[in-house]
Amino acid sequence: MNAYRPSPRPVFDRATALRRAEVTRHVWGDTESGEVLDWIYVSSSLIHQIVFGLPVGSSFRHSDAFRTIFAADEVLHVLSGEMMLSNPSTGEAQRVNAGEAAFFRRDTWHHAHAVGTDQLRVLEIFAPPPAAGASGSYARTKELLTDVRLADDALLGRLTTNELAAPGPNSWASSMPGRAATGRPAAATRAVTCWTAFSGSGSDPMAAGNGWSYAPGTAGTCRKGLPTAISHLRVPPVSSSAWHRASSPTRATQTT
């Protein structure tokens, strides 16, 4: 087992253009947790932004020395490949494809697995940053998770396949994987992806305790989403209309 090594913290006092070859590199992890290659663009007292990479079929988990529970909120945006992001304390898992992102709050255990055919590259934004004591030093104060769950048994008996009608042919969800080309519900043997809101407090989907998540259904129907620790965001490719959807199908932001 390797000893924990804090990551480097490159800081700049002015706007700086970085060539890929100039970005600070660091290897996180050990043989038990799995090793991850980090490209650390900046890690100041204000922001921590990196790109991490995993080869196809590999993953990072956690070990005694490298615990994946931090005092920071995280956004993970997949640049290439496909990532299966899981919460080993609950068994929850979300598949995040290239162009999509996942968000979770502080004190969320997490593992990541490269499940696609391309190498996984993920943009990570982490706040508050390690300089505030939110990363490894904080993780070592938390009890080591030894009961790793691979399934969320809390959902058993709580989901049905006919609670929501399938999205219409012009809906945002109809363009997502698992939909038939005609926009009609997919066959019973295929998954239909739908996005549903949950509200833990207040009405703003992005407020604390709220978010948007997706759940697979069968036979052309969707299942109602439930509150999850990991929110799944889909960012469609930039188009001529310059409209981007974030976490809510009913909320759009126009860019210039």
C-alpha positions, 0 to 999 in steps of 0.5 A: 500500500502506498502512503497518501501523497497530497497533490501539487497546487499550481497557482498563478497570479495572472491569466496564464495560457497552459500548453498540455505538456506544461500542465502539472501531473500527479498520480492519485491512489494506490494498488487497492484504490486504483491509480488515476492520472491527474492533470492539475490546471490550477489549485489555488485558495479559490478554485481546484480544476483538474482533468483526470484520466482512466484507461478503458476497463479500469476504475478508482475506488478507495483505500485506507490511505486514499478515501474518496469522501471530501468536504467539497461539492464536485462537478465531473464533466466527461470529456471523452469515454463513458463513466459509471459513477457510483456511491459505494455507501448506498449502491447508487450508480449513474452512467455519464456519457461524453458531454454529460456531467454529474454533480454531488455534494460534500461527504459523498463517497464515490467511485468511478469506472471507465466503461466505454471503448475510449479512454476516460477523461473527466474535467473535475471542479472541486470546491472548496479547494484542497487549500481549504483542507477539503480533500485528503486531510479531511478524508482521513478524519472520516470513518473508513467505509468497509461495507461497499454496496453494489446495489441500492436495495432501498429502491426495491418495491418503490419503483413501477414501470407505469407511473409516467407516460413515455416522453413525446416525440418532440421532448428532450428525452426522446433524443436520448439513448434508448429511444426508437428512431421514430420518437415512439417508446422503445421496445420492451427489451430496451431502456427508455431514459427519462428525466424527472424532478425531485425536490428535497427543499424549496422549488428550485431544482438546483437548490440544496437537496434538489436536483434532476436525475434519470431512471430507466424504464421498460415497455415504453414507460418511465419510472419516477426519479427519487432523491439521489446523492448524485445529480446527472446533468446532460449538456447537449452539443453546441448548435446554431441556436446557441441554447443550452439545457442544463439540469432541468428540461424546463430551464434554459440559458441563452448564451451569447 
